[in-house]
Amino acid sequence: MNAQIEQADAPENNPAQITLLKIREWGACSDGRDWFREKFPQGGAYGEVMNSLYADKRYGDARWLADKAFDVKNINADFIKSDVRLIVAATEGVDVDESYGARIGSSGDDARIGSSGYGAQIGSSGDGARIGSSGDDARIGSSGYGAQIGSSGYGAQIGSSGDDARIGSSGDGARIGSSGDDARIVCSGENVTVAFSGRRGSVSLGKGGAASLVWHDGTRNRFINIYEGEDGIEAGVLYSIKNGKVVRQ
């Protein structure tokens, strides 16, 4: 009963905090709610919940949670940095390269990491990392400067908190977040959601894609959302924000 009260009092407007009340409102199935109640009776951070879902190989539930939590209207720098930090922590000191459920971690600069298995978790905290994944439902986090990340699998979750990241995704249904400045993200898959909280980002979307970009008006950061197929936004074209306006690169 106390856990229920604590969850009800949790900050429901915080996208990084997942609670039983929140997933119930999102329409979670009874099995998923039971699992969450057992694992996180007082709620938990998005990244912590994701780590547990991957550990239990509940990849379908992880994809569902990412789809619900990863909203371009709500994602902020704290959400992205928290998720990246927890991915890196979950894979720190781990180098298990299996075809299914691989966990790979790296803390050195200029790391080269590749995975072709389903449900991989890859974390890197060094600068200049190059990370590639071709399996479905990969979860990739990088906190270093100048990361290059590529994913071709379905349902990838990619987070980067370092500046000058280059991220490419060709799989459908990817969720990508970047909190570093000067990031460039190119997506050719359908229905991809991209959220920037760093400045001077640029993005290319596939069919049905959506993105939130940041610009500074001289006083504060502001967000502009773009949607492929609306307001002249075309698939395969790189866009950025200049003086508060969406422009082609």
C-alpha positions in Angstrom: 0.0 0.0 0.0 2.9 2.4 0.8 4.5 1.6 -2.5 1.2 2.5 -4.3 1.1 5.8 -2.4 4.7 6.6 -3.2 4.1 5.9 -6.9 1.0 8.1 -7.0 3.0 10.9 -5.5 5.9 10.5 -8.0 6.6 13.3 -10.5 4.4 12.0 -13.3 5.5 14.9 -15.6 9.1 13.7 -15.5 9.8 11.6 -18.6 12.8 9.9 -17.0 10.8 8.6 -14.0 8.7 5.5 -14.8 5.9 4.6 -12.3 3.2 2.0 -12.1 0.6 4.7 -12.5 2.3 6.0 -15.6 2.5 2.7 -17.4 -1.1 1.9 -16.5 -2.2 5.2 -18.1 -0.1 4.2 -21.1 -2.1 0.9 -21.4 0.5 -1.6 -20.2 -0.7 -5.2 -20.2 -1.3 -7.0 -16.9 1.8 -9.2 -17.3 3.9 -6.1 -17.9 2.4 -4.3 -14.9 3.0 -7.4 -12.7 6.6 -7.5 -13.8 7.1 -3.8 -13.1 5.4 -4.0 -9.7 7.7 -6.8 -8.6 10.9 -5.1 -10.0 10.2 -1.5 -9.2 7.6 -1.2 -6.4 8.5 2.4 -5.9 9.1 3.2 -9.6 12.4 3.7 -11.3 14.4 5.7 -13.8 13.8 5.0 -17.4 17.3 3.7 -17.9 17.1 1.4 -14.9 13.8 -0.1 -16.1 15.3 -0.6 -19.6 18.4 -2.3 -18.1 16.1 -4.7 -16.2 13.9 -5.4 -19.3 17.0 -6.3 -21.3 18.4 -8.4 -18.5 15.2 -10.4 -18.5 15.1 -10.5 -22.3 11.8 -8.7 -22.4 12.6 -6.9 -25.7 9.0 -6.4 -26.8 8.2 -4.7 -23.5 11.4 -2.6 -23.9 10.3 -1.5 -27.3 6.8 -0.6 -26.0 8.3 1.4 -23.2 10.6 3.3 -25.5 7.7 4.1 -27.8 5.7 5.5 -24.9 8.4 7.4 -23.0 10.4 8.7 -26.0 8.2 11.6 -27.0 9.8 14.6 -28.8 7.6 16.9 -26.8 9.0 15.6 -23.5 12.5 14.5 -23.9 15.2 16.7 -22.3 18.9 16.6 -21.6 18.5 15.0 -18.2 16.5 12.1 -19.8 19.1 11.5 -22.4 22.2 11.8 -20.1 20.5 9.5 -17.5 19.8 6.9 -20.1 23.3 7.0 -21.6 24.9 6.9 -18.2 22.9 3.8 -17.2 23.6 2.0 -20.5 27.4 2.7 -19.9 27.1 1.5 -16.3 25.3 -1.7 -17.3 28.0 -2.6 -19.7 31.1 -1.3 -17.9 33.8 -3.9 -17.7 31.7 -6.3 -19.8 32.8 -7.8 -23.1 30.5 -10.6 -23.9 30.0 -10.9 -27.6 27.2 -13.4 -28.1 24.8 -13.7 -31.0 21.9 -13.1 -28.7 21.7 -10.5 -25.9 25.3 -9.4 -26.2 26.6 -6.9 -23.6 29.7 -4.9 -24.7 31.3 -2.1 -22.7 34.3 0.1 -23.4 35.9 3.0 -21.5 38.9 3.7 -23.7 39.2 6.3 -26.4 38.9 5.4 -30.1 37.0 2.2 -29.4 35.7 0.0 -32.3 32.7 -2.0 -31.3 30.5 -4.2 -33.5 27.6 -6.4 -32.8 25.2 -8.4 -35.1 23.1 -10.1 -32.5 19.6 -9.5 -31.4 19.0 -7.4 -28.2 22.6 -6.1 -27.8 23.5 -3.6 -25.2 26.6 -1.5 -26.1 28.0 1.2 -23.9 31.1 3.4 -24.5 32.4 6.3 -22.3 35.6 7.1 -24.3 36.0 9.7 -26.9 36.0 8.9 -30.7 34.1 5.6 -30.3 32.9 3.9 -33.5 29.9 1.6 -32.8 28.0 -0.5 -35.2 25.0 -2.8 -34.7 23.0 -4.8 -37.2 20.7 -6.7 -34.8 17.2 -5.8 -33.9 16.3 -4.1 -30.5 19.9 -2.9 -29.9 20.4 -0.4 -27.1 23.5 1.8 -27.6 24.8 4.5 -25.3 27.9 6.8 -25.8 29.0 9.6 -23.5 32.3 10.5 -25.2 33.1 13.2 -27.7 32.9 12.6 -31.5 31.1 9.3 -31.3 30.1 7.6 -34.6 27.2 5.2 -34.2 25.5 3.2 -36.8 22.5 0.8 -36.5 20.6 -1.1 -39.1 18.3 -3.2 -36.9 14.6 -2.7 -36.1 13.7 -0.9 -32.9 17.1 0.4 -32.0 17.5 2.7 -29.0 20.4 5.1 -29.3 21.6 7.7 -26.9 24.6 10.1 -27.1 25.6 12.7 -24.5 28.9 13.8 -26.1 29.4 16.7 -28.5 29.9 16.3 -32.2 28.3 12.9 -32.5 27.4 11.3 -35.8 24.5 8.9 -35.7 23.0 6.8 -38.5 20.1 4.5 -38.4 18.5 2.5 -41.3 16.1 0.4 -39.2 12.4 1.1 -38.7 11.1 2.3 -35.3 14.3 3.6 -33.9 14.4 6.0 -30.9 17.4 8.3 -30.9 18.4 11.0 -28.4 21.3 13.4 -28.3 22.2 15.9 -25.6 25.6 17.0 -27.0 26.1 20.0 -29.3 26.7 19.8 -33.0 25.2 16.3 -33.4 24.3 15.1 -36.9 21.7 12.3 -37.1 20.6 10.6 -40.4 17.7 8.1 -40.4 16.4 6.2 -43.4 14.1 3.9 -41.5 10.4 4.6 -41.1 8.7 6.0 -38.0 11.9 7.0 -36.3 11.8 9.5 -33.4 14.7 11.8 -32.7 15.2 14.2 -29.9 17.9 16.8 -29.5 18.7 18.7 -26.3 22.1 20.0 -27.5 22.4 23.0 -29.8 23.2 23.2 -33.6 21.9 19.7 -34.3 21.0 18.5 -37.8 18.7 15.6 -38.8 17.5 13.7 -41.8 14.3 11.7 -41.4 12.7 8.7 -43.1 9.1 8.2 -43.8 6.9 9.0 -40.8 9.8 10.3 -38.8 9.6 13.1 -36.2 12.3 15.2 -34.6 12.7 17.9 -32.0 15.6 20.4 -32.5 17.0 23.1 -30.2 18.0 26.6 -31.0 19.0 29.5 -28.7 17.1 32.8 -29.1 19.7 34.8 -27.2 18.0 34.3 -23.9 17.1 30.6 -23.6 16.9 27.4 -25.5 13.8 26.7 -27.5 12.5 23.6 -29.3 11.1 23.2 -32.8 9.4 19.9 -33.8 9.5 18.7 -37.4 7.5 15.9 -38.9 8.2 14.2 -42.2 5.4 14.9 -44.7 4.3 18.1 -42.9 5.2 21.8 -43.5 7.4 20.8 -46.4 9.7 18.4 -44.5 10.9 15.8 -46.9 12.4 12.4 -46.2 16.1 12.1 -46.9 16.8 15.8 -46.5 19.1 17.2 -43.8 17.5 20.0 -41.7 18.7 22.3 -39.0 17.5 25.4 -37.2 18.9 28.9 -38.1 17.5 31.9 -36.3 14.5 30.0 -35.2 13.6 28.7 -38.7 13.9 25.2 -40.2 16.4 25.2 -43.1 17.9 22.7 -45.4 21.5 21.9 -45.0 
